[in-house]
């Protein structure tokens, strides 16, 4: 698990299959997740992000995308942001261009 902030929120990676994973934020129950696939050895496709009503407006969706960016940098991946939210984050954050698949 990776601590997301000072709060008692924790990010975990849950394998759904060999090529489909998600980052899930939990605190006793589901709070948020970002679902992605790995369509190639060097690609990460962000398919969907979801944040519970409890955390909406607290930049949790952004934190999930940021975690994916960190993960991509560590593992040498390029991200394809199919999710409209993730795509919007990439458009607002030029510092993420190094991991954006073009």
N, C-alpha and C positions, 0 to 999 in steps of 0.2 A: 504494500500500500504506500501511497505517496501523500503526504499532508498537503492539502490545497491552500490553507490559510491558517491563521492562529486559532480559528474556531475549531470545534470538534467535528469537522467534516473530513471525510477520508475518501480518497479516490482509489478505486481498485480496477484491475483489468480482469474481465471475465471472458473466458473463451467460450464462444457459442459453437464454433466449428473450427476446422483447420484454417479457413480463410476469412472468417467473419468474427470480429471481436467488438467489444465496446468498452469505453471508459465509463464507469458508473460511480456516481457520488451517492454515498449512503451515510445515514446516521440512524441506525435502527430500522429504517425503511427506505424505499427508493426515493431519491430526491432529484436526480438528474442523470442523464446519460448521453453519450455521443456514440453512435453506431458507425463502424467503419469496416471496410473490407480491404484485403490486400490482394488486388487483382494480378499483381506481378511482384517479383522479388524486390523491386525498387519503387513500388507505388502504394500509396495509401489513399483510399477513396472514402471521404467522409460522406455518409449517406443521410444521417439524421441526427439532430440534437433535440433534446427535450429536457425542460426544467419544470419541476413541480411548482404549483402556485405559491408554496411556502417560500421558495427562493427566487421567484421571478423579480426582476429589477435589481438584483444584487450582483450582476456581472458573472454569474455562474456559467452561463453559456459561453461567454468569452473565455473564462478560465479553462473550460473543457477544450476549446479550440487551441488555446495556448499550450495546454498539455500535449495535444496532438502534434503541434509544431515542435515542441521539445523532443518528443518521442521520434519524430521524423528526422530531426537533426542528429540525434544519437545513433539512429539505425540507418542513416543514409537514404532516406525515402523522399520521394516527391509526393505532394498532396494534391489530389483532385477533389475540390470542395463541391460536391453535387448538392449538398444541403444548402438551401437558400440562406440560412443564418450564417453558416460557416463561410460561404462565398462572400457575404457582405462583410464579414470580419476581415477576410483577406484583402478586400478592396480598400478597407480603412487602414490597414496596417502594412505599409510598404516594407517594414522590417521583416515581414514573413515571406518576402519574394524569393528568398533563397531556397525555400522548400515547396514553392508553388510549381506544379507541373504546367508547363506551357507548350 
